[in-house]
Amino acid sequence: MRLPDAAHPGDQPGILFAPTIRLKAWLAAFGNDNAQGEYYLTDIIPAAVRDGVAVNAVHPPALWENIGRQQQDATGGARAPAPA
């Protein structure tokens, strides 16, 4: 299984929580003026910092909890271990 890394940034799964009012404003200000012509949800991070909103990262203790949809497809559907 290939893990997310700098060479494959699009493969990095994540969940983002943000105050709704601020999130709407940040999203409205986003653009897709980059080489890929894509919108990047990660642009919220610098916007939050700029606006004084706390940014915290939480890392799951188990690797399978951090496997995104693309990795699940590539690994034949890696999922949580079966309950004992």
C-alpha positions as CSV (number, residue, x, y, z in Angstrom):
1,M,0.0,0.0,0.0
2,R,1.3,3.5,-0.9
3,L,0.8,5.9,2.0
4,P,0.1,9.6,1.4
5,D,3.2,11.7,0.9
6,A,4.4,14.9,-0.6
7,A,4.5,13.4,-4.1
8,H,0.8,12.4,-3.9
9,P,-0.8,15.3,-2.0
10,G,-4.2,14.6,-3.5
11,D,-4.3,11.2,-1.7
12,Q,-4.3,12.7,1.8
13,P,-7.6,12.2,3.4
14,G,-8.9,14.5,6.1
15,I,-11.9,16.0,7.8
16,L,-12.2,19.6,8.5
17,F,-14.5,21.3,11.0
18,A,-15.0,25.1,10.9
19,P,-17.5,27.7,12.0
20,T,-20.2,27.8,9.4
21,I,-20.4,31.6,9.0
22,R,-16.6,31.8,8.5
23,L,-16.5,28.7,6.3
24,K,-19.1,30.3,3.9
25,A,-17.0,33.5,3.7
26,W,-13.7,31.6,3.1
27,L,-15.3,29.4,0.4
28,A,-16.8,32.4,-1.4
29,A,-13.3,33.9,-1.6
30,F,-11.6,30.8,-3.1
31,G,-10.4,30.6,-6.6
32,N,-9.0,27.9,-8.9
33,D,-6.2,30.0,-10.3
34,N,-3.6,27.2,-10.1
35,A,-1.9,24.9,-12.7
36,Q,-4.6,22.2,-12.2
37,G,-7.6,24.7,-12.3
38,E,-8.8,23.1,-9.1
39,Y,-10.3,24.3,-5.8
40,Y,-8.4,23.3,-2.7
41,L,-10.3,22.9,0.6
42,T,-6.9,23.2,2.4
43,D,-6.9,26.9,1.5
44,I,-9.2,27.2,4.5
45,I,-6.2,26.7,6.8
46,P,-4.3,30.0,6.0
47,A,-7.6,31.8,5.9
48,A,-8.5,30.6,9.4
49,V,-5.0,31.6,10.7
50,R,-5.3,35.0,9.1
51,D,-8.7,35.5,10.8
52,G,-7.4,34.4,14.2
53,V,-9.4,31.1,14.2
54,A,-7.6,28.2,16.0
55,V,-6.3,25.4,13.8
56,N,-5.7,22.1,15.4
57,A,-4.5,18.8,13.8
58,V,-5.6,15.4,15.2
59,H,-3.9,12.2,14.0
60,P,-5.7,8.9,14.3
61,P,-3.8,6.3,16.3
62,A,-4.4,3.5,13.7
63,L,-3.2,3.7,10.1
64,W,-6.5,2.2,8.7
65,E,-8.3,5.2,10.2
66,N,-6.3,7.5,7.9
67,I,-6.7,5.6,4.6
68,G,-8.7,7.6,2.1
69,R,-11.0,6.4,-0.6
70,Q,-8.2,6.2,-3.2
71,Q,-6.1,4.0,-1.0
72,Q,-9.0,1.8,-0.2
73,D,-9.6,1.2,-3.9
74,A,-5.8,0.6,-4.5
75,T,-5.5,-1.8,-1.6
76,G,-8.6,-3.9,-2.4
77,G,-10.8,-2.1,0.1
78,A,-8.7,-1.9,3.3
79,R,-11.1,-1.2,6.2
80,A,-11.2,-1.3,9.9
81,P,-10.1,-4.6,11.4
82,A,-13.0,-7.0,12.3
83,P,-14.1,-6.8,16.0
84,A,-12.6,-9.5,18.2
